[in-house]
């Protein structure tokens, strides 16, 4: 995450209601982080060689550029109404939505998106924008979806990978800032092999396996409370698919945090089944945290 005091929370908008929900979430997050808010619209039409100025006989206020200006102004007004006094700016940037937001990320504290939208943000969850921004952004990415639950815990998915441990630190800092507990969830399926070519055991002790996985989980996070004083941490290991476990854990959560890469059930998070499952089925906003490339 960019640690400069001037780093803003950046929110991508396209004029849709989901993007306005993202604006409201981003505004609250900016206040929590003591950051300014930057509203950005990726204006793709010049790249497609589409005329953006109004025609000679068009009424006042016509033209694609003017419409983009108006939707950014509406989004800025929405942010100012949500969090009065928050320093907020808006900008139209020529380019495809994902490229624009990734370009913003090196100097951003956080990038926020709606879970679906119009134009450059259409089909955000199942399409390329969320995947590209989450895969390549140089800061955490927050997807606004589900229900806002101010009293719910922050939930983080853990598999022991460096990416999931970065996500745990982000989640812990967020939980302490918001004054809520952090719930760490580790999903496992079956015993792993001990080396290349090894067969997985056909018979194993389920209770022993569960205990081993819980021990792994607590070991991965044993230093987290010391790094985040005041943290209230609970750990849960569960034998099921990671996507299903995290979606279930999100039912009463206010935020679900996942790492940008992982192993085991979380391998290929950005492009595989876990990310798709979480972004489709999580009942709360989802933050994707990845380390430096």
C-alpha positions in Angstrom: 0.0 0.0 0.0 1.2 3.5 -0.8 2.1 5.0 2.6 2.5 8.7 1.5 0.2 11.0 3.4 -1.1 12.3 0.1 -2.2 8.9 -1.2 -5.9 9.0 -2.0 -8.6 6.4 -2.0 -9.5 6.1 -5.7 -13.0 5.0 -6.8 -13.9 4.1 -10.3 -17.3 5.3 -11.5 -19.5 4.9 -14.6 -22.8 6.4 -13.6 -24.4 3.2 -12.5 -26.1 2.6 -9.1 -23.4 0.0 -8.2 -20.7 2.5 -8.8 -22.5 5.1 -6.6 -22.6 2.5 -3.9 -18.9 2.1 -4.4 -18.5 5.9 -4.0 -20.3 5.8 -0.7 -18.2 3.0 0.5 -15.0 4.6 -0.7 -15.9 7.9 1.0 -16.4 6.2 4.3 -13.2 4.3 3.9 -11.3 7.5 3.0 -12.5 9.1 6.3 -11.4 6.0 8.2 -8.0 6.2 6.7 -7.7 10.0 6.9 -7.2 10.1 3.1 -8.7 12.3 0.4 -11.0 10.7 -2.1 -10.4 10.7 -5.9 -13.3 9.9 -8.2 -12.1 8.6 -11.6 -14.0 7.7 -14.8 -12.2 5.8 -17.6 -13.4 7.5 -20.8 -12.8 4.8 -23.5 -14.6 6.5 -26.4 -11.6 8.4 -27.8 -9.6 5.1 -28.1 -12.5 3.8 -30.2 -12.3 6.9 -32.5 -15.9 7.8 -31.5 -16.8 11.5 -31.8 -17.1 12.8 -28.2 -18.1 16.4 -28.9 -21.7 17.3 -29.6 -22.8 17.7 -33.2 -23.5 21.2 -34.6 -27.3 20.8 -34.2 -27.1 19.0 -30.8 -28.9 20.6 -27.8 -26.8 22.1 -24.9 -25.2 19.6 -22.7 -25.0 16.9 -25.4 -22.0 14.8 -26.3 -20.2 11.9 -24.6 -17.6 14.1 -23.0 -20.3 16.2 -21.4 -22.1 13.1 -20.1 -18.9 11.9 -18.6 -18.4 15.2 -16.9 -21.9 15.1 -15.4 -21.6 11.5 -14.1 -18.3 12.4 -12.4 -19.9 15.5 -10.9 -22.8 13.4 -9.6 -20.4 10.9 -8.0 -18.4 13.7 -6.3 -21.7 15.2 -5.0 -22.7 11.7 -3.7 -19.4 11.5 -1.8 -19.7 14.9 -0.3 -23.2 14.1 0.8 -22.1 10.9 2.4 -19.0 12.4 4.2 -19.3 16.2 4.5 -15.9 17.9 4.6 -14.0 15.0 3.0 -11.5 16.4 0.4 -12.9 15.0 -2.8 -11.8 15.5 -6.5 -13.0 14.0 -9.7 -11.3 13.4 -13.1 -12.0 12.0 -16.5 -9.1 10.0 -17.8 -9.0 8.8 -21.4 -8.5 5.0 -21.5 -10.1 1.6 -20.8 -11.5 1.3 -17.2 -9.1 -1.4 -15.9 -6.0 0.3 -17.4 -7.0 3.6 -16.0 -7.5 2.2 -12.5 -4.3 0.2 -12.5 -2.5 3.3 -13.6 -3.9 5.1 -10.6 -3.0 2.4 -8.2 0.8 3.2 -7.6 -0.1 6.4 -5.9 -3.4 5.2 -4.3 -4.0 4.0 -0.8 -6.9 1.8 -2.0 -8.9 1.3 -5.3 -12.7 0.8 -4.9 -15.0 -0.6 -7.6 -18.7 -1.5 -7.8 -19.6 -5.1 -8.3 -21.1 -4.4 -11.7 -21.7 -1.4 -14.0 -22.1 0.1 -17.4 -19.8 0.7 -20.3 -16.1 0.1 -19.3 -17.3 -1.4 -16.0 -19.9 -3.8 -17.4 -19.9 -7.3 -16.0 -17.3 -6.3 -13.4 -17.5 -9.5 -11.3 -17.4 -12.1 -14.1 -15.6 -9.9 -16.7 -12.1 -8.6 -17.1 -12.1 -5.4 -15.1 -12.1 -6.8 -11.6 -9.7 -9.6 -12.6 -7.3 -7.2 -14.2 -7.4 -4.5 -11.5 -7.0 -7.1 -8.7 -4.2 -8.8 -10.6 -2.2 -5.8 -11.4 -3.0 -3.0 -9.0 -0.2 -1.8 -6.7 -2.5 -1.3 -3.8 -5.5 -3.2 -2.2 -8.7 -3.4 -4.3 -12.1 -3.2 -2.6 -15.2 -4.5 -4.5 -18.4 -3.0 -3.1 -21.0 -5.7 -3.0 -23.4 -7.4 -0.6 -24.7 -5.8 2.6 -23.1 -3.2 4.8 -22.9 -4.6 8.4 -21.1 -2.1 10.6 -21.3 -4.4 13.6 -20.0 -7.5 11.8 -16.5 -8.9 12.0 -13.8 -8.6 9.4 -13.1 -12.1 7.9 -9.9 -13.1 6.2 -9.1 -16.2 4.2 -5.7 -17.8 5.3 -3.8 -20.6 3.6 -0.3 -19.9 5.0 1.0 -18.3 1.7 2.8 -14.9 1.8 -0.1 -13.3 0.0 -2.6 -14.5 2.6 -0.4 -13.3 5.4 -0.3 -9.9 3.8 -4.1 -10.0 3.6 -4.2 -10.9 7.3 -2.2 -7.8 8.2 -4.5 -5.7 6.1 -7.5 -7.3 7.7 -6.1 -7.0 11.2 -5.4 -3.3 10.7 -8.9 -2.8 9.3 -10.6 -4.7 12.2 -8.7 -2.6 14.8 -9.5 0.6 13.1 -13.2 -0.3 12.9 -13.3 -1.7 16.4 -14.6 -5.1 15.4 -13.2 -8.7 15.8 -11.1 -10.4 13.1 -12.2 -13.9 12.1 -9.5 -16.0 10.3 -10.8 -18.8 8.2 -8.6 -21.7 6.8 -10.3 -24.1 4.5 -8.7 -27.5 3.8 -9.8 -30.6 1.9 -7.6 -33.6 2.6 -4.1 -34.5 3.7 -1.5 -33.4 1.2 1.3 -35.6 -0.1 4.7 -35.5 1.6 6.6 -35.3 -1.7 6.5 -35.5 -5.5 4.8 -38.6 -6.6 3.4 -39.5 -3.2 -0.1 -40.9 -3.0 -2.6 -39.2 -0.7 -3.5 -41.5 2.2 -6.8 -43.4 1.7 -7.4 -43.5 5.4 -6.7 -40.8 8.0 -7.9 -39.6 11.3 -10.4 -36.7 10.7 -10.0 -35.3 14.2 -6.3 -35.5 14.0 -6.3 -33.8 10.6 -8.6 -31.0 11.9 -6.3 -30.5 14.9 -3.3 -30.2 12.7 -4.9 -27.7 10.4 -6.1 -25.6 13.4 -2.5 -25.7 14.8 -1.2 -24.5 11.4 -3.7 -21.7 11.3 -2.8 -20.4 14.8 0.9 -20.7 14.0 0.6 -18.7 10.9 -1.1 -15.9 12.9 0.7 -16.1 16.2 2.4 -12.8 15.8 -0.5 -10.9 14.4 -1.9 -9.6 17.8 1.5 -8.2 18.7 1.7 -6.2 15.5 -1.9 -4.9 15.9 -2.5 -4.0 19.6 -6.1 -4.3 20.6 -6.9 -7.0 17.9 -9.6 -9.5 18.9 -8.8 -12.6 16.8 -10.6 -15.9 16.4 -9.4 -18.7 14.2 -11.4 -21.4 12.4 -10.3 -24.3 10.3 -12.9 -26.0 8.2 -12.9 -29.0 5.9 -14.6 -27.6 2.8 -13.8 -25.7 -0.4 -12.3 -22.3 0.2 -14.8 -20.4 -1.9 -17.8 -21.9 -0.1 -16.2 -21.5 3.4 -15.5 -17.8 2.7 -18.9 -17.1 1.2 -20.5 -18.7 4.3 -18.3 -16.7 6.6 -19.3 -13.5 4.8 -23.0 -13.8 5.8 -22.5 -11.8 9.0 -19.3 -10.0 8.1 -18.7 -6.4 7.2 -15.7 -7.1 5.0 -14.1 -10.2 3.5 -10.4 -10.0 2.8 -8.4 -12.4 0.5 -4.9 -12.5 -0.7 -4.1 -12.0 -4.4 -2.3 -15.3 -4.7 -2.2 -18.4 -2.6 -1.7 -22.2 -2.6 -3.9 -25.2 -2.3 -7.6 -24.2 -2.5 -6.6 -20.5 -2.9 -4.1 -21.2 -5.8 -4.8 -18.9 -8.7 -7.2 -16.8 -6.7 -7.4 -14.0 -9.2 -8.1 -16.1 -12.2 -9.6 -19.3 -10.7 -12.7 -20.6 -9.1 -12.1 -19.2 -5.6 -12.1 -15.6 -6.7 -15.1 -16.1 -9.0 -16.9 -17.8 -6.2 -16.1 -15.1 -3.6 -17.0 -12.2 -6.0 -20.2 -13.9 -7.0 -21.4 -15.1 -3.6 -19.9 -13.0 -0.8 -22.6 -11.3 1.2 -20.4 -8.3 2.0 -17.7 -6.1 0.3 -14.5 -8.0 -0.7 -10.9 -6.7 -0.5 -8.2 -8.3 -2.6 -4.7 -7.7 -1.2 -1.6 -8.6 -3.1 2.1 -8.1 -2.5 4.6 -6.1 -4.6 5.4 -7.7 -8.0 
